[in-house]
Amino acid sequence: MLSMIAEDLVNQMIPPLKVSDTAGKAAKWLEEFHVSQLPVLDGRQYVGLVTDIDVTNYEHPTHQLATLPLGYATAYVQRHQHFYNIMEAAVQHKIQLVPVLDDQRNYIGVVTISDVLAAFGQSPDIAGRGGILILSMNERDYSLSQISRYVEENNAKILSAHVAQDEQDSYKIQLTLRLNTPQIQRIVATLERFGFVITAQFSGAEDAVPEDQERYDALLKYLSL
């Protein structure tokens, strides 16, 4: 079964900043990696997240991050914690990436919510009462009415939809659909036939075990679906 442990979901492509780095460097990296937060370290110790708002409002781009009042010092999970702990931290702190630390608070890496959703969609035992699809598309191609028509042609309905900027491509959006049926294979086939890219998909089962239902509920809470 696919691991849902924090240290196995770490995204190796997103680097941390150091307290000795400048606010200007932080602004450049936030733009370069298409994220709204980045972790900041003092040695190997995690001290908080610097955000795009922090650096946008800061008047001294040459000053070190040590001079900024960094927040989110408690926004992290430990290496052996599970998927739902990551989602809980993301919901509680309203962040899009969650730092992963060891028992000594040493930094291991970050898990992005996009990575969690992708892992979640590949897990064979996720439970719920319906289906969820995550689509990636160019912003100009977004038409919920058109997508709804394709879904309804397969005798299903969209219960709710959530649109977010794609963290990997600023020209794209990520559309998450909650459907009223766990039978999503024909819907997926229809959408793909019309050129839509499905980046993650998962469907529920009636006989949910408590841990799986907790994961599903945490996902819905994060997406506000």
N, CA, C and O of each residue as an XYZ file, in Angstrom:
900
protein
N       0.840     -1.186      0.000
C       0.000      0.000      0.000
C       0.880      1.241      0.000
O       1.931      1.262      0.640
N       0.444      2.292     -0.728
C       1.196      3.534     -0.802
C       1.357      4.161      0.576
O       0.397      4.259      1.340
N       2.580      4.586      0.889
C       2.836      5.194      2.186
C       2.185      6.562      2.278
O       2.219      7.343      1.327
N       1.590      6.846      3.437
C       1.006      8.159      3.679
C       1.740      8.846      4.827
O       1.184      9.721      5.491
N       3.008      8.442      5.061
C       3.823      9.009      6.133
C       4.518     10.279      5.637
O       4.958     10.349      4.490
N       4.611     11.278      6.514
C       5.113     12.591      6.118
C       6.480     12.536      5.444
O       6.669     13.162      4.401
N       7.435     11.805      6.011
C       8.788     11.814      5.443
C       8.838     11.184      4.059
O       9.762     11.455      3.291
N       7.856     10.346      3.728
C       7.816      9.731      2.402
C       7.134     10.618      1.368
O       7.169     10.322      0.173
N       6.519     11.696      1.818
C       5.825     12.609      0.914
C       6.597     13.908      0.685
O       6.105     14.817      0.017
N       7.810     13.994      1.242
C       8.599     15.226      1.144
C       8.912     15.565     -0.315
O       9.311     14.704     -1.100
N       8.722     16.829     -0.650
C       9.027     17.333     -1.991
C      10.474     17.830     -2.008
O      10.808     18.827     -1.369
N      11.325     17.117     -2.749
C      12.753     17.439     -2.751
C      13.092     18.638     -3.633
O      14.235     19.096     -3.639
N      12.106     19.153     -4.381
C      12.370     20.240     -5.318
C      12.227     21.620     -4.679
O      12.617     22.620     -5.282
N      11.679     21.687     -3.476
C      11.472     22.987     -2.832
C      12.508     23.167     -1.728
O      12.474     22.437     -0.738
N      13.425     24.118     -1.872
C      14.517     24.282     -0.899
C      14.108     25.198      0.246
O      13.205     26.019      0.086
N      14.762     25.070      1.402
C      14.537     26.005      2.502
C      15.442     27.230      2.359
O      16.472     27.184      1.687
N      15.043     28.299      2.993
C      15.890     29.481      3.104
C      16.610     29.474      4.455
O      16.235     28.727      5.358
N      17.644     30.310      4.589
C      18.368     30.445      5.854
C      18.068     31.821      6.459
O      17.713     32.755      5.740
N      18.209     31.938      7.755
C      17.973     33.230      8.403
C      18.949     34.289      7.894
O      18.679     35.485      7.999
N      20.077     33.855      7.346
C      21.072     34.791      6.815
C      20.752     35.225      5.384
O      21.395     36.138      4.865
N      19.766     34.584      4.732
C      19.356     34.996      3.390
C      18.590     36.315      3.466
O      18.046     36.670      4.511
N      18.556     37.025      2.363
C      17.891     38.329      2.346
C      16.414     38.193      1.975
O      15.976     37.189      1.415
N      15.672     39.243      2.310
C      14.263     39.290      1.924
C      14.118     39.283      0.405
O      13.165     38.719     -0.133
N      15.067     39.912     -0.278
C      15.049     39.912     -1.735
C      15.210     38.522     -2.311
O      14.524     38.163     -3.268
N      16.112     37.729     -1.736
C      16.290     36.353     -2.191
C      15.019     35.544     -1.933
O      14.623     34.733     -2.770
N      14.383     35.756     -0.789
C      13.143     35.058     -0.469
C      12.072     35.379     -1.508
O      11.368     34.482     -1.973
N      11.947     36.654     -1.873
C      10.956     37.061     -2.871
C      11.227     36.376     -4.215
O      10.299     35.928     -4.889
N      12.502     36.299     -4.594
C      12.877     35.662     -5.858
C      12.540     34.169     -5.843
O      12.010     33.644     -6.822
N      12.841     33.493     -4.748
C      12.581     32.055     -4.663
C      11.084     31.752     -4.604
O      10.630     30.767     -5.186
N      10.326     32.579     -3.916
C       8.879     32.378     -3.859
C       8.285     32.428     -5.261
O       7.411     31.633     -5.608
N       8.771     33.369     -6.058
C       8.282     33.481     -7.437
C       8.789     32.328     -8.293
O       8.041     31.767     -9.094
N      10.047     31.980     -8.125
C      10.660     30.939     -8.952
C      10.023     29.572     -8.730
O       9.847     28.805     -9.677
N       9.678     29.265     -7.485
C       9.119     27.949     -7.178
C       7.594     27.955     -7.104
O       6.982     26.950     -6.742
N       6.986     29.085     -7.448
C       5.519     29.190     -7.529
C       4.841     28.756     -6.233
O       3.884     27.981     -6.250
N       5.345     29.261     -5.116
C       4.754     28.954     -3.811
C       4.502     30.267     -3.073
O       5.083     31.300     -3.407
N       3.639     30.217     -2.078
C       3.337     31.429     -1.303
C       4.015     31.420      0.060
O       3.948     32.411      0.788
N       4.670     30.313      0.419
C       5.462     30.239      1.647
C       6.719     29.415      1.386
O       6.741     28.549      0.511
N       7.761     29.698      2.156
C       8.970     28.878      2.149
C       9.481     28.752      3.586
O       9.387     29.706      4.359
N      10.023     27.582      3.953
C      10.567     27.409      5.306
C      11.884     28.157      5.472
O      12.641     28.332      4.517
N      12.143     28.595      6.703
C      13.380     29.299      7.031
C      14.076     28.535      8.159
O      13.447     28.150      9.144
N      15.395     28.322      7.996
C      16.171     27.536      8.954
C      17.245     28.384      9.626
O      17.794     29.313      9.033
N      17.526     28.040     10.870
C      18.685     28.558     11.588
C      19.580     27.347     11.840
O      19.371     26.593     12.790
N      20.582     27.173     10.973
C      21.327     25.907     10.973
C      20.415     24.835     10.388
O      19.974     24.944      9.244
N      20.135     23.797     11.178
C      19.194     22.757     10.744
C      17.836     22.922     11.412
O      16.911     22.155     11.145
N      17.715     23.923     12.281
C      16.496     24.123     13.052
C      15.476     24.945     12.274
O      15.805     25.988     11.708
N      14.255     24.474     12.253
C      13.165     25.186     11.609
C      12.705     26.329     12.509
O      12.452     26.122     13.696
N      12.593     27.547     11.944
C      12.185     28.700     12.759
C      10.872     29.326     12.298
O      10.296     30.141     13.019
N      10.390     28.962     11.115
C       9.121     29.519     10.654
C       9.044     29.564      9.144
O       9.944     29.098      8.445
N       7.951     30.136      8.648
C       7.744     30.294      7.213
C       7.809     31.771      6.847
O       7.271     32.617      7.561
N       8.468     32.078      5.734
C       8.390     33.418      5.171
C       7.356     33.363      4.055
O       7.353     32.422      3.262
N       6.478     34.360      3.985
C       5.386     34.355      3.020
C       5.567     35.451      1.981
O       6.366     36.369      2.160
N       4.815     35.341      0.895
C       4.872     36.376     -0.134
C       4.397     37.717      0.416
O       4.875     38.766     -0.016
N       3.458     37.696      1.366
C       3.002     38.937      1.986
C       4.116     39.571      2.810
O       4.277     40.791      2.814
N       4.891     38.731      3.513
C       6.021     39.242      4.312
C       6.974     40.062      3.454
O       7.330     41.188      3.802
N       7.378     39.491      2.342
C       8.409     40.146      1.534
C       7.835     41.274      0.681
O       8.549     42.220      0.346
N       6.555     41.184      0.326
C       5.933     42.260     -0.444
C       5.834     43.533      0.390
O       6.044     44.638     -0.111
N       5.512     43.359      1.662
C       5.336     44.517      2.542
C       6.629     45.003      3.193
O       6.643     46.030      3.871
N       7.710     44.261      2.982
C       8.974     44.607      3.653
C       9.743     45.613      2.806
O       9.910     45.415      1.602
N      10.209     46.683      3.426
C      10.830     47.794      2.692
C      12.330     47.635      2.498
O      12.958     48.468      1.845
N      12.914     46.579      3.052
C      14.374     46.452      3.012
C      14.771     45.096      2.414
O      15.069     44.165      3.162
N      14.780     44.969      1.080
C      15.067     43.678      0.444
C      16.464     43.148      0.718
O      16.718     41.957      0.534
N      17.389     44.026      1.161
C      18.758     43.562      1.421
C      18.930     43.076      2.861
O      19.975     42.523      3.204
N      17.932     43.274      3.692
C      18.028     42.837      5.087
C      17.825     41.330      5.196
O      17.108     40.729      4.396
N      18.454     40.741      6.177
C      18.357     39.296      6.368
C      16.988     38.897      6.921
O      16.298     39.686      7.567
N      16.626     37.657      6.646
C      15.336     37.151      7.131
C      15.284     37.113      8.660
O      14.202     37.113      9.247
N      16.436     37.082      9.292
C      16.484     37.101     10.758
C      15.858     38.365     11.321
O      15.473     38.401     12.490
N      15.751     39.414     10.490
C      15.162     40.672     10.952
C      13.657     40.713     10.764
O      13.003     41.642     11.237
N      13.092     39.718     10.079
C      11.653     39.671      9.869
C      10.966     38.934     11.015
O      11.520     37.976     11.555
N       9.772     39.372     11.387
C       9.005     38.632     12.407
C       8.301     37.431     11.781
O       7.111     37.487     11.470
N       9.040     36.361     11.603
C       8.497     35.182     10.923
C       7.392     34.525     11.753
O       7.462     34.480     12.981
N       6.393     34.028     11.070
C       5.317     33.302     11.727
C       5.394     31.811     11.441
O       6.342     31.330     10.822
N       4.385     31.092     11.900
C       4.211     29.662     11.626
C       5.296     28.781     12.249
O       5.624     27.724     11.710
N       5.847     29.209     13.371
C       6.878     28.404     14.032
C       6.332     27.061     14.505
O       7.087     26.099     14.648
N       5.025     26.990     14.749
C       4.410     25.725     15.200
C       3.707     24.988     14.070
O       3.055     23.969     14.298
N       3.839     25.498     12.862
C       3.167     24.883     11.712
C       4.066     23.825     11.082
O       4.756     24.096     10.099
N       4.058     22.632     11.643
C       4.883     21.552     11.108
C       4.326     20.215     11.574
O       3.488     20.153     12.474
N       4.805     19.146     10.945
C       4.508     17.794     11.405
C       5.832     17.067     11.610
O       6.865     17.481     11.083
N       5.794     15.999     12.366
C       6.988     15.183     12.548
C       7.043     14.076     11.496
O       6.032     13.730     10.885
N       8.215     13.542     11.303
C       8.491     12.671     10.162
C       7.578     11.454     10.081
O       7.263     11.005      8.980
N       7.144     10.905     11.222
C       6.354      9.673     11.198
C       4.849      9.924     11.264
O       4.068      8.978     11.366
N       4.437     11.190     11.207
C       3.005     11.463     11.260
C       2.342     11.178      9.912
O       3.003     11.102      8.876
N       1.046     11.026      9.957
C       0.302     10.535      8.803
C      -0.326     11.658      7.986
O      -0.273     12.835      8.343
N      -0.920     11.240      6.876
C      -1.571     12.152      5.947
C      -2.514     13.119      6.643
O      -2.452     14.324      6.399
N      -3.382     12.614      7.502
C      -4.385     13.498      8.088
C      -3.767     14.520      9.024
O      -4.355     15.582      9.230
N      -2.592     14.239      9.605
C      -1.909     15.251     10.409
C      -1.402     16.401      9.530
O      -1.429     17.562      9.938
N      -0.943     16.066      8.328
C      -0.513     17.094      7.387
C      -1.692     17.974      7.003
O      -1.583     19.200      6.985
N      -2.829     17.338      6.694
C      -4.012     18.096      6.312
C      -4.502     18.962      7.466
O      -4.909     20.105      7.258
N      -4.466     18.423      8.677
C      -4.893     19.189      9.847
C      -4.022     20.435     10.032
O      -4.530     21.515     10.335
N      -2.707     20.278      9.848
C      -1.797     21.426      9.986
C      -2.082     22.459      8.900
O      -2.058     23.662      9.160
N      -2.350     21.988      7.683
C      -2.645     22.904      6.579
C      -3.939     23.662      6.827
O      -4.021     24.864      6.571
N      -4.950     22.959      7.325
C      -6.239     23.596      7.621
C      -6.092     24.597      8.755
O      -6.565     25.729      8.653
N      -5.441     24.188      9.830
C      -5.312     25.032     11.020
C      -4.562     26.336     10.718
O      -4.953     27.409     11.178
N      -3.486     26.227      9.942
C      -2.634     27.393      9.709
C      -2.886     28.062      8.358
O      -2.301     29.103      8.057
N      -3.765     27.455      7.543
C      -4.088     28.005      6.220
C      -2.826     28.166      5.372
O      -2.545     29.246      4.852
N      -2.081     27.085      5.243
C      -0.843     27.076      4.466
C      -0.920     26.029      3.367
O      -1.723     25.099      3.436
N      -0.073     26.188      2.346
C      -0.083     25.289      1.197
C       1.077     24.302      1.210
O       1.118     23.385      0.390
N       2.011     24.478      2.122
C       3.067     23.488      2.299
C       3.358     23.366      3.795
O       3.293     24.343      4.541
N       3.680     22.138      4.209
C       3.847     21.860      5.636
C       5.257     21.313      5.875
O       5.616     20.284      5.304
N       6.066     21.982      6.709
C       7.404     21.480      7.023
C       7.346     20.153      7.786
O       6.424     19.908      8.564
N       8.343     19.311      7.548
C       8.482     18.021      8.232
C       9.776     18.058      9.044
O      10.844     18.361      8.512
N       9.667     17.743     10.352
C      10.817     17.807     11.248
C      11.048     16.464     11.909
O      10.159     15.613     11.956
N      12.286     16.283     12.433
C      12.553     15.088     13.228
C      12.301     15.398     14.704
O      11.821     16.479     15.045
N      12.627     14.450     15.567
C      12.315     14.612     16.995
C      13.093     15.748     17.655
O      12.699     16.234     18.715
N      14.201     16.175     17.033
C      15.012     17.273     17.588
C      14.688     18.611     16.915
O      15.425     19.587     17.060
N      13.585     18.637     16.184
C      13.145     19.825     15.459
C      14.079     20.169     14.297
O      14.051     21.288     13.786
N      14.891     19.220     13.890
C      15.720     19.419     12.711
C      14.851     19.277     11.464
O      13.961     18.429     11.400
N      15.126     20.110     10.493
C      14.327     20.174      9.271
C      14.643     18.991      8.349
O      15.808     18.665      8.121
N      13.599     18.358      7.826
C      13.756     17.271      6.862
C      13.342     17.715      5.465
O      14.008     17.387      4.483
N      12.255     18.454      5.375
C      11.753     18.919      4.087
C      10.340     19.432      4.234
O       9.847     19.611      5.348
N       9.683     19.671      3.100
C       8.296     20.118      3.131
C       7.428     19.172      2.313
O       7.900     18.517      1.384
N       6.166     19.116      2.671
C       5.159     18.404      1.894
C       4.184     19.446      1.372
O       3.620     20.209      2.157
N       3.977     19.492      0.065
C       3.002     20.421     -0.491
C       1.632     19.753     -0.516
O       1.519     18.529     -0.589
N       0.610     20.572     -0.456
C      -0.736     20.022     -0.505
C      -0.991     19.344     -1.846
O      -1.728     18.360     -1.902
N      -0.399     19.847     -2.927
C      -0.533     19.188     -4.223
C       0.013     17.765     -4.183
O      -0.589     16.846     -4.739
N       1.164     17.588     -3.516
C       1.747     16.251     -3.403
C       0.863     15.339     -2.570
O       0.712     14.156     -2.876
N       0.272     15.902     -1.503
C      -0.611     15.105     -0.657
C      -1.832     14.648     -1.440
O      -2.247     13.494     -1.335
N      -2.408     15.552     -2.226
C      -3.587     15.200     -3.017
C      -3.259     14.113     -4.041
O      -4.054     13.201     -4.268
N      -2.079     14.223     -4.654
C      -1.677     13.212     -5.624
C      -1.516     11.845     -4.955
O      -1.975     10.832     -5.483
N      -0.860     11.824     -3.790
C      -0.695     10.566     -3.050
C      -2.039     10.028     -2.589
O      -2.293      8.824     -2.635
N      -2.889     10.935     -2.147
C      -4.227     10.556     -1.686
C      -4.998      9.876     -2.808
O      -5.681      8.875     -2.592
N      -4.879     10.441     -4.025
C      -5.613      9.898     -5.153
C      -5.129      8.525     -5.591
O      -5.880      7.778     -6.219
N      -3.885      8.181     -5.271
C      -3.349      6.871     -5.652
C      -3.608      5.798     -4.605
O      -3.414      4.612     -4.869
N      -4.046      6.209     -3.414
C      -4.240      5.242     -2.333
C      -5.465      4.392     -2.613
O      -6.526      4.945     -2.903
N      -5.363      3.048     -2.537
C      -6.472      2.180     -2.908
C      -7.557      2.048     -1.856
O      -8.603      1.460     -2.133
N      -7.344      2.573     -0.659
C      -8.312      2.292      0.393
C      -8.950      3.554      0.971
O      -9.444      3.537      2.099
N      -8.943      4.659      0.198
C      -9.575      5.878      0.668
C     -11.092      5.721      0.586
O     -11.625      5.206     -0.396
N     -11.774      6.174      1.635
C     -13.211      5.972      1.700
C     -13.961      7.285      1.735
O     -13.394      8.334      2.043
N     -15.232      7.216      1.420
C     -16.086      8.382      1.458
C     -17.448      8.046      0.921
O     -17.797      6.870      0.830
N     -18.216      9.024      0.569
C     -19.578      8.812      0.079
C     -19.724      9.212     -1.375
O     -20.815      9.104     -1.934
N     -18.678      9.659     -1.984
C     -18.763     10.085     -3.371
C     -17.412     10.024     -4.026
O     -16.513      9.324     -3.559
N     -17.266     10.763     -5.119
C     -15.996     10.785     -5.827
C     -15.436     12.186     -5.871
O     -16.184     13.159     -5.780
N     -14.124     12.300     -6.009
C     -13.456     13.592     -6.148
C     -12.491     13.516     -7.333
O     -11.731     12.558     -7.470
N     -12.537     14.534     -8.176
C     -11.622     14.636     -9.308
C     -10.845     15.946     -9.186
O     -11.393     16.972     -8.785
N      -9.568     15.892     -9.537
C      -8.751     17.099     -9.582
C      -8.223     17.251    -11.004
O      -7.546     16.364    -11.525
N      -8.538     18.382    -11.622
C      -8.173     18.658    -13.002
C      -7.195     19.826    -13.049
O      -7.287     20.754    -12.245
N      -6.263     19.775    -13.990
C      -5.351     20.888    -14.234
C      -5.635     21.428    -15.626
O      -5.763     20.662    -16.581
N      -5.735     22.760    -15.740
C      -6.057     23.344    -17.045
C      -5.556     24.777    -17.108
O      -5.301     25.412    -16.085
N      -5.422     25.267    -18.324
C      -5.117     26.672    -18.511
C      -6.298     27.496    -18.023
O      -7.454     27.102    -18.179
N      -5.995     28.635    -17.434
C      -7.061     29.468    -16.864
C      -8.100     29.845    -17.914
O      -9.291     29.922    -17.612
N      -7.658     30.079    -19.135
C      -8.581     30.502    -20.187
C      -9.522     29.382    -20.628
O     -10.540     29.644    -21.268
N      -9.183     28.128    -20.285
C     -10.008     26.986    -20.706
C     -11.064     26.615    -19.664
O     -11.838     25.681    -19.869
N     -11.096     27.337    -18.560
C     -12.010     26.980    -17.477
C     -13.450     27.331    -17.826
O     -13.755     28.485    -18.128
N     -14.329     26.344    -17.785
C     -15.762     26.552    -17.986
C     -16.496     25.506    -17.165
O     -16.619     24.356    -17.587
N     -16.982     25.895    -16.004
C     -17.652     24.939    -15.128
C     -18.947     24.431    -15.760
O     -19.318     23.273    -15.571
N     -19.630     25.288    -16.504
C     -20.880     24.846    -17.136
C     -20.629     23.743    -18.161
O     -21.410     22.798    -18.268
N     -19.549     23.866    -18.903
C     -19.208     22.831    -19.881
C     -18.835     21.523    -19.189
O     -19.271     20.446    -19.596
N     -18.021     21.633    -18.135
C     -17.616     20.436    -17.400
C     -18.828     19.785    -16.741
O     -18.942     18.560    -16.727
N     -19.727     20.591    -16.198
C     -20.951     20.057    -15.581
C     -21.765     19.265    -16.588
O     -22.325     18.220    -16.257
N     -21.830     19.758    -17.808
C     -22.598     19.050    -18.846
C     -22.017     17.664    -19.106
O     -22.759     16.691    -19.247
N     -20.689     17.576    -19.170
C     -20.066     16.268    -19.398
C     -20.332     15.322    -18.219
O     -20.561     14.128    -18.416
N     -20.299     15.865    -16.990
C     -20.572     15.042    -15.811
C     -22.013     14.553    -15.819
O     -22.274     13.380    -15.551
N     -22.949     15.444    -16.126
C     -24.366     15.093    -16.099
C     -24.730     14.119    -17.206
O     -25.684     13.354    -17.061
N     -23.996     14.131    -18.302
C     -24.219     13.159    -19.374
C     -23.943     11.735    -18.897
O     -24.399     10.770    -19.510
N     -23.186     11.610    -17.792
C     -22.891     10.297    -17.208
C     -23.717     10.057    -15.937
O     -23.319      9.302    -15.050
N     -24.884     10.724    -15.877
C     -25.844     10.522    -14.779
C     -25.253     10.830    -13.410
O     -25.508     10.117    -12.440
N     -24.468     11.892    -13.339
C     -23.881     12.328    -12.070
C     -24.025     13.839    -11.963
O     -24.374     14.516    -12.930
N     -23.748     14.358    -10.762
C     -23.826     15.794    -10.534
C     -22.600     16.270     -9.757
O     -22.016     15.528     -8.968
N     -22.226     17.527    -10.002
C     -21.166     18.164     -9.230
C     -21.794     18.760     -7.979
O     -22.648     19.642     -8.067
N     -21.370     18.281     -6.817
C     -21.887     18.808     -5.558
C     -21.215     20.121     -5.185
O     -21.856     21.019     -4.639
N     -19.927     20.231     -5.479
C     -19.206     21.476     -5.201
C     -17.915     21.493     -6.006
O     -17.424     20.456     -6.452
N     -17.381     22.696     -6.180
C     -16.158     22.868     -6.973
C     -15.242     23.861     -6.272
O     -15.702     24.814     -5.643
N     -13.952     23.626     -6.388
C     -12.941     24.468     -5.731
C     -11.858     24.779     -6.760
O     -11.270     23.874     -7.350
N     -11.602     26.075     -6.967
C     -10.592     26.506     -7.935
C      -9.415     27.112     -7.186
O      -9.601     27.950     -6.303
N      -8.206     26.690     -7.536
C      -6.994     27.227     -6.910
C      -5.916     27.377     -7.972
O      -5.932     26.692     -8.995
N      -4.981     28.283     -7.713
C      -3.849     28.447     -8.620
C      -2.975     27.193     -8.571
O      -2.719     26.654     -7.495
N      -2.526     26.739     -9.722
C      -1.616     25.603     -9.782
C      -0.256     26.032     -9.237
O       0.338     26.982     -9.747
N       0.250     25.338     -8.197
C       1.511     25.729     -7.566
C       2.705     25.554     -8.491
O       3.733     26.204     -8.303
N       2.583     24.685     -9.489
C       3.704     24.404    -10.372
C       3.707     25.268    -11.632
O       4.730     25.361    -12.309
N       2.575     25.901    -11.955
C       2.474     26.675    -13.187
C       1.506     27.828    -12.951
O       0.305     27.607    -12.793
N       2.014     29.047    -12.926
C       1.180     30.203    -12.590
C       0.146     30.511    -13.665
O      -0.763     31.306    -13.427
N       0.265     29.892    -14.856
C      -0.707     30.120    -15.914
C      -1.859     29.116    -15.873
O      -2.793     29.195    -16.670
N      -1.779     28.181    -14.943
C      -2.802     27.141    -14.868
C      -3.556     27.208    -13.549
O      -3.091     27.799    -12.575
N      -4.724     26.594    -13.542
C      -5.507     26.464    -12.328
C      -5.724     24.984    -12.030
O      -5.586     24.126    -12.902
N      -6.063     24.716    -10.793
C      -6.375     23.364    -10.350
C      -7.843     23.367     -9.916
O      -8.224     24.089     -8.995
N      -8.650     22.564    -10.577
C     -10.083     22.489    -10.289
C     -10.386     21.167     -9.593
O     -10.132     20.095    -10.142
N     -10.930     21.251     -8.386
C     -11.308     20.061     -7.630
C     -12.821     19.948     -7.607
O     -13.511     20.881     -7.196
N     -13.337     18.811     -8.048
C     -14.776     18.568     -8.131
C     -15.179     17.488     -7.142
O     -14.547     16.434     -7.074
N     -16.216     17.745     -6.388
C     -16.812     16.711     -5.553
C     -18.093     16.242     -6.232
O     -18.988     17.039     -6.516
N     -18.168     14.946     -6.486
C     -19.286     14.368     -7.231
C     -20.205     13.582     -6.302
O     -19.815     13.211     -5.194
N     -21.416     13.335     -6.759
C     -22.403     12.646     -5.919
C     -22.364     11.129     -6.090
O     -23.251     10.421     -5.616
N     -21.336     10.641     -6.767
C     -21.234      9.203     -6.992
C     -19.785      8.748     -6.889
O     -18.883      9.482     -7.291
N     -19.545      7.554     -6.360
C     -18.183      7.015     -6.362
C     -17.827      6.354     -7.702
O     -16.674      5.988     -7.926
N     -18.803      6.204     -8.576
C     -18.578      5.576     -9.874
C     -18.112      6.644    -10.862
O     -18.927      7.273    -11.537
N     -16.817      6.839    -10.940
C     -16.294      7.975    -11.699
C     -15.534      7.576    -12.966
O     -15.034      8.444    -13.681
N     -15.442      6.272    -13.252
C     -14.625      5.838    -14.383
C     -15.120      6.414    -15.710
O     -14.324      6.890    -16.520
N     -16.438      6.368    -15.929
C     -16.991      6.873    -17.195
C     -16.859      8.394    -17.272
O     -16.647      8.950    -18.349
N     -16.984      9.056    -16.139
C     -16.828     10.518    -16.123
C     -15.402     10.896    -16.490
O     -15.178     11.805    -17.290
N     -14.442     10.197    -15.904
C     -13.034     10.437    -16.213
C     -12.773     10.230    -17.697
O     -12.112     11.045    -18.339
N     -13.302      9.124    -18.244
C     -13.099      8.818    -19.661
C     -13.676      9.913    -20.551
O     -13.068     10.297    -21.550
N     -14.854     10.414    -20.183
C     -15.487     11.474    -20.966
C     -14.661     12.753    -20.927
O     -14.405     13.362    -21.966
N     -14.248     13.159    -19.740
C     -13.463     14.388    -19.617
C     -12.142     14.281    -20.374
O     -11.737     15.220    -21.060
N     -11.476     13.143    -20.250
C     -10.203     12.959    -20.955
C     -10.414     12.949    -22.465
O      -9.551     13.400    -23.218
N     -11.554     12.438    -22.906
C     -11.838     12.412    -24.347
C     -11.951     13.829    -24.904
O     -11.641     14.077    -26.070
N     -12.395     14.749    -24.060
C     -12.524     16.133    -24.494
C     -11.302     16.979    -24.120
O     -11.358     18.208    -24.152
N     -10.201     16.311    -23.767
C      -8.929     16.999    -23.589
C      -8.610     17.492    -22.200
O      -7.602     18.173    -22.013
N      -9.444     17.167    -21.204
C      -9.164     17.598    -19.837
C      -8.129     16.665    -19.203
O      -8.147     15.454    -19.424
N      -7.224     17.256    -18.410
C      -6.165     16.498    -17.756
C      -6.570     16.235    -16.309
O      -6.753     17.177    -15.537
N      -6.711     14.965    -15.936
C      -7.057     14.569    -14.574
C      -5.757     14.278    -13.833
O      -5.039     13.343    -14.190
N      -5.448     15.067    -12.807
C      -4.190     14.865    -12.090
C      -4.346     13.956    -10.874
O      -3.364     13.385    -10.399
N      -5.561     13.818    -10.370
C      -5.813     12.909     -9.248
C      -7.290     12.573     -9.234
O      -8.129     13.378     -9.639
N      -7.598     11.381     -8.766
C      -8.989     10.944     -8.685
C      -9.127      9.948     -7.551
O      -8.232      9.132     -7.331
N     -10.210     10.002     -6.843
C     -10.482      8.999     -5.832
C     -11.972      8.932     -5.574
O     -12.692      9.921     -5.712
N     -12.418      7.745     -5.198
C     -13.835      7.500     -4.980
C     -14.019      6.808     -3.647
O     -13.107      6.155     -3.140
N     -15.195      6.956     -3.090
C     -15.474      6.458     -1.753
C     -16.124      5.105     -1.744
O     -16.531      4.578     -2.779
N     -16.216      4.553     -0.555
C     -16.888      3.278     -0.335
C     -17.779      3.431      0.880
O     -17.485      4.231      1.768
N     -18.847      2.685      0.931
C     -19.782      2.805      2.044
C     -19.229      2.250      3.345
O     -19.590      2.720      4.424
N     -18.344      1.239      3.251
C     -17.850      0.594      4.463
C     -16.529      1.221      4.909
O     -15.508      0.540      5.008
N     -16.566      2.517      5.173
C     -15.352      3.234      5.539
C     -14.889      2.850      6.927
O     -15.682      2.776      7.865
N     -13.572      2.603      7.047
C     -13.011      2.417      8.377
C     -12.717      3.799      8.944
O     -12.498      4.729      8.168
N     -12.702      3.978     10.275
C     -12.588      5.313     10.860
C     -11.383      6.111     10.376
O     -11.511      7.302     10.094
N     -10.206      5.472     10.273
C      -9.011      6.218      9.881
C      -9.142      6.746      8.460
O      -8.759      7.883      8.185
N      -9.687      5.919      7.542
C      -9.855      6.359      6.166
C     -10.886      7.474      6.067
O     -10.706      8.425      5.306
N     -11.967      7.358      6.836
C     -12.980      8.406      6.814
C     -12.406      9.719      7.337
O     -12.760     10.795      6.856
N     -11.505      9.623      8.337
C     -10.872     10.819      8.875
C     -10.023     11.513      7.817
O     -10.009     12.740      7.728
N      -9.321     10.727      7.023
C      -8.508     11.299      5.951
C      -9.393     12.001      4.933
O      -9.094     13.114      4.502
N     -10.480     11.349      4.552
C     -11.400     11.900      3.570
C     -11.994     13.207      4.092
O     -12.065     14.196      3.362
N     -12.421     13.209      5.362
C     -13.022     14.400      5.959
C     -12.019     15.546      6.033
O     -12.374     16.705      5.817
N     -10.746     15.214      6.343
C      -9.705     16.246      6.412
C      -9.486     16.882      5.042
O      -9.276     18.091      4.938
N      -9.537     16.068      3.999
C      -9.384     16.588      2.642
C     -10.518     17.544      2.306
O     -10.279     18.635      1.789
N     -11.756     17.140      2.600
C     -12.904     17.984      2.302
C     -12.837     19.295      3.082
O     -13.202     20.352      2.567
N     -12.370     19.216      4.319
C     -12.269     20.421      5.137
C     -11.244     21.372      4.553
O     -11.472     22.581      4.514
N     -10.110     20.840      4.097
C      -9.084     21.702      3.521
C      -9.591     22.385      2.249
O      -9.350     23.571      2.025
N     -10.305     21.602      1.416
C     -10.795     22.130      0.152
C     -12.075     22.952      0.323
O     -12.511     23.630     -0.608
N     -12.684     22.886      1.530
C     -13.964     23.546      1.804
C     -15.046     23.055      0.860
O     -15.869     23.832      0.376
N     -15.031     21.762      0.609
C     -16.019     21.164     -0.306
C     -17.247     20.698      0.457
O     -18.183     20.170     -0.143
